[in-house]
Amino acid sequence: MSIPEAEYYLFQSDNPLQAYDMMNLRHFNRVRSMVELLQASPEEVFEVGSDYFTAGVAFFANRSLNPHFEEVGTDAWLTVNQKRVDVIFSPAPTTAAISFGVPFEMTVGLSDQEPLVLIAGHTEDHSRDVGLVFIPPEIIIDAKNNPIDALARMIYICSQLYDMNHERHRIDVDQIEPRAYAIEAQFLLDTLKAYPGILLNPSSGQVLAEHPFGLQGLSPQSRYWENPES
């Protein structure tokens, strides 16, 4: 399912190395380095970061050649478009989460170097859950300089939004993060196969080392989209 509105954020290429080229052109002179990122105002970080975040989701929804990635990206796009998730850019995601009312105990052991996805409540009619996504703003620099690593982080986020929409926190909450890492690893495996020679950052390398089989490393029950009854 292609999202017409998502085309605003993309060029025609399905090459993941070019996923952020439209945003790089649009923001070519903004937040180009960590120095500029540290000097930028929160408003500029949010504006630029939101565009890169949306472009990452748009790439999976409209350009991915993997049907499951496309499904996950489309689901995440609709979730954001329906305002069922708030995206917050913060250099300290766990601290930001606490300031939004997330209990401290839910943040214990979490890293401020990784995006943080949390279910924050439900819609007014109680029919759907809503979430919070806290993202280190360094993802902007990754998107500009290391698009594969940035996309890997995006599919990690999208996976958790997909699980939220399928109410997996009521079924197998302990599998939500392993699934997110597994789909991230699968994206990296597929990309390295298609584009040999790409150099990954240490975070992506660690994900691959810990999940060398990607989605196939999950149990059949955890790959619930393959079995609608699970």
C-alpha positions as CSV (number, residue, x, y, z in Angstrom):
1,M,0.0,0.0,0.0
2,S,1.6,3.2,-1.2
3,I,1.0,6.4,0.8
4,P,0.6,9.3,-1.6
5,E,1.5,11.9,1.1
6,A,4.7,10.1,1.8
7,E,6.0,11.0,-1.7
8,Y,6.6,14.5,-0.5
9,Y,9.6,13.2,1.6
10,L,11.2,10.9,-1.0
11,F,12.9,10.7,-4.4
12,Q,11.9,7.9,-6.7
13,S,14.9,5.6,-5.9
14,D,14.3,2.5,-3.7
15,N,18.0,2.5,-2.8
16,P,18.2,2.9,1.0
17,L,21.4,4.9,0.6
18,Q,19.3,7.6,-1.0
19,A,16.4,7.4,1.4
20,Y,17.1,10.8,3.0
21,D,18.3,12.6,-0.2
22,M,15.1,14.7,-0.4
23,M,15.5,15.9,3.2
24,N,19.3,16.5,2.7
25,L,18.4,18.8,-0.2
26,R,15.7,20.5,1.8
27,H,17.9,21.0,4.9
28,F,21.3,21.0,3.2
29,N,22.5,24.0,5.3
30,R,20.9,23.1,8.6
31,V,22.2,20.9,11.5
32,R,25.1,19.4,9.4
33,S,27.3,18.3,12.3
34,M,27.2,17.5,16.0
35,V,28.5,21.0,16.7
36,E,25.6,22.6,14.8
37,L,23.2,20.1,16.5
38,L,24.4,21.2,19.9
39,Q,24.0,24.9,19.0
40,A,20.5,24.5,17.4
41,S,17.4,25.6,19.1
42,P,14.9,22.9,20.3
43,E,12.5,24.2,17.7
44,E,14.9,23.7,14.8
45,V,15.9,20.3,16.1
46,F,12.2,19.3,16.2
47,E,11.5,20.8,12.7
48,V,14.5,19.1,11.0
49,G,14.3,15.9,13.1
50,S,10.6,15.5,12.3
51,D,11.2,15.7,8.6
52,Y,14.0,13.0,8.8
53,F,11.8,10.9,11.0
54,T,8.9,11.1,8.6
55,A,11.2,10.4,5.6
56,G,12.4,7.2,7.3
57,V,8.9,6.0,7.8
58,A,7.9,7.0,4.3
59,F,10.8,5.0,2.8
60,F,9.6,1.8,4.4
61,A,6.0,2.5,3.5
62,N,6.6,3.4,-0.1
63,R,10.0,2.1,-1.2
64,S,10.8,-1.1,0.7
65,L,11.1,-4.2,-1.4
66,N,10.4,-6.4,1.7
67,P,6.6,-6.8,2.1
68,H,6.8,-7.0,5.9
69,F,8.9,-3.8,6.1
70,E,6.3,-2.1,3.8
71,E,3.5,-3.3,6.1
72,V,5.3,-2.1,9.2
73,G,6.2,1.2,7.6
74,T,2.6,1.8,6.4
75,D,1.2,1.0,9.8
76,A,3.6,3.4,11.5
77,W,2.8,6.1,9.0
78,L,-0.9,5.8,9.6
79,T,-0.3,5.8,13.4
80,V,1.7,9.0,13.3
81,N,-0.8,10.6,10.8
82,Q,-3.7,9.7,13.2
83,K,-1.8,11.5,15.9
84,R,-1.7,8.4,18.0
85,V,2.0,8.8,18.8
86,D,4.0,11.9,19.9
87,V,7.6,12.1,18.8
88,I,10.0,13.9,21.1
89,F,13.6,14.7,20.3
90,S,15.7,14.7,23.5
91,P,19.4,14.1,24.2
92,A,18.2,12.2,27.3
93,P,15.2,10.1,26.3
94,T,14.8,8.5,29.7
95,T,14.8,11.8,31.5
96,A,12.4,13.2,29.0
97,A,10.1,10.2,29.4
98,I,10.0,10.8,33.2
99,S,9.1,14.4,32.6
100,F,6.1,13.2,30.5
101,G,4.9,11.2,33.5
102,V,6.4,7.9,32.7
103,P,7.2,6.1,36.0
104,F,10.9,6.0,36.8
105,E,10.9,2.3,37.2
106,M,9.9,1.9,33.5
107,T,13.1,3.7,32.5
108,V,15.6,1.8,34.7
109,G,18.3,0.1,32.6
110,L,17.3,1.9,29.4
111,S,20.0,3.7,27.3
112,D,19.8,7.3,26.3
113,Q,21.7,6.4,23.1
114,E,18.7,4.5,21.8
115,P,15.1,5.5,20.8
116,L,12.5,4.8,23.4
117,V,9.0,3.7,22.5
118,L,6.4,3.6,25.2
119,I,2.6,3.1,25.3
120,A,1.3,6.1,27.0
121,G,-2.5,5.5,27.3
122,H,-5.4,5.1,24.9
123,T,-7.7,7.2,22.7
124,E,-10.7,9.0,24.3
125,D,-13.0,6.2,23.2
126,H,-10.6,3.6,24.6
127,S,-10.5,1.8,21.3
128,R,-6.8,2.3,20.4
129,D,-3.6,2.7,22.3
130,V,-1.4,5.7,21.9
131,G,2.4,6.0,22.3
132,L,5.4,8.2,22.9
133,V,8.6,8.0,20.9
134,F,11.7,9.6,22.4
135,I,14.6,10.0,20.0
136,P,18.1,11.2,20.5
137,P,18.5,14.1,18.0
138,E,21.8,12.6,16.8
139,I,19.6,10.6,14.4
140,I,19.6,13.7,12.2
141,I,23.3,13.5,11.8
142,D,23.1,9.7,11.1
143,A,20.4,10.3,8.5
144,K,22.7,12.8,6.7
145,N,25.9,10.9,7.0
146,N,24.9,7.2,7.7
147,P,21.5,6.6,6.2
148,I,21.5,2.9,6.7
149,D,22.1,3.2,10.4
150,A,19.4,5.8,10.6
151,L,16.9,3.6,8.7
152,A,17.8,0.7,11.0
153,R,16.8,2.8,14.0
154,M,13.6,3.8,12.2
155,I,12.5,0.2,11.5
156,Y,13.2,-0.6,15.2
157,I,10.8,2.2,16.1
158,C,8.2,1.2,13.5
159,S,8.2,-2.4,14.7
160,Q,7.2,-1.3,18.2
161,L,4.4,0.9,16.8
162,Y,3.2,-2.0,14.7
163,D,3.2,-4.2,17.8
164,M,1.3,-1.4,19.7
165,N,-1.4,-1.4,17.0
166,H,-1.7,-5.2,17.2
167,E,-1.9,-5.0,21.0
168,R,1.1,-7.3,21.6
169,H,1.7,-5.7,25.0
170,R,-1.3,-7.7,26.1
171,I,-0.1,-10.9,24.5
172,D,3.7,-11.2,24.5
173,V,5.1,-7.9,25.9
174,D,8.4,-9.5,26.5
175,Q,8.9,-10.1,22.8
176,I,8.3,-6.5,21.6
177,E,11.9,-5.4,22.0
178,P,13.4,-8.6,20.7
179,R,11.1,-8.3,17.6
180,A,12.2,-4.7,17.1
181,Y,15.9,-5.7,17.2
182,A,15.3,-8.7,15.0
183,I,13.6,-6.6,12.3
184,E,16.4,-4.0,12.6
185,A,18.9,-6.8,12.1
186,Q,17.0,-8.2,9.1
187,F,17.0,-4.8,7.4
188,L,20.8,-4.6,8.0
189,L,21.3,-8.1,6.7
190,D,19.2,-7.5,3.5
191,T,20.9,-4.1,2.9
192,L,24.5,-5.5,3.3
193,K,23.6,-8.3,0.9
194,A,22.3,-5.9,-1.7
195,Y,25.0,-3.3,-1.1
196,P,28.2,-5.0,0.0
197,G,30.9,-2.9,1.5
198,I,28.7,-0.6,3.6
199,L,30.3,0.4,6.8
200,L,28.0,0.3,9.8
201,N,28.3,2.3,13.1
202,P,29.0,0.3,16.3
203,S,25.4,0.3,17.4
204,S,24.2,-1.3,14.1
205,G,27.1,-3.7,14.3
206,Q,26.2,-4.8,17.8
207,V,22.6,-5.4,16.7
208,L,23.8,-7.7,13.9
209,A,26.2,-9.5,16.3
210,E,23.4,-10.2,18.8
211,H,20.7,-11.0,16.1
212,P,22.7,-12.7,13.3
213,F,19.6,-14.5,11.9
214,G,17.3,-11.5,11.8
215,L,13.7,-12.3,11.9
216,Q,14.4,-16.0,11.4
217,G,16.0,-15.9,14.9
218,L,12.5,-15.4,16.4
219,S,10.2,-18.2,17.3
220,P,7.3,-18.8,14.9
221,Q,4.9,-17.5,17.6
222,S,6.8,-14.3,17.8
223,R,6.5,-13.8,14.1
224,Y,2.7,-13.4,14.6
225,W,2.0,-11.6,11.3
226,E,2.8,-14.9,9.5
227,N,0.0,-16.6,11.5
228,P,-3.0,-14.4,12.1
229,E,-4.3,-16.7,14.8
230,S,-1.2,-16.3,17.0
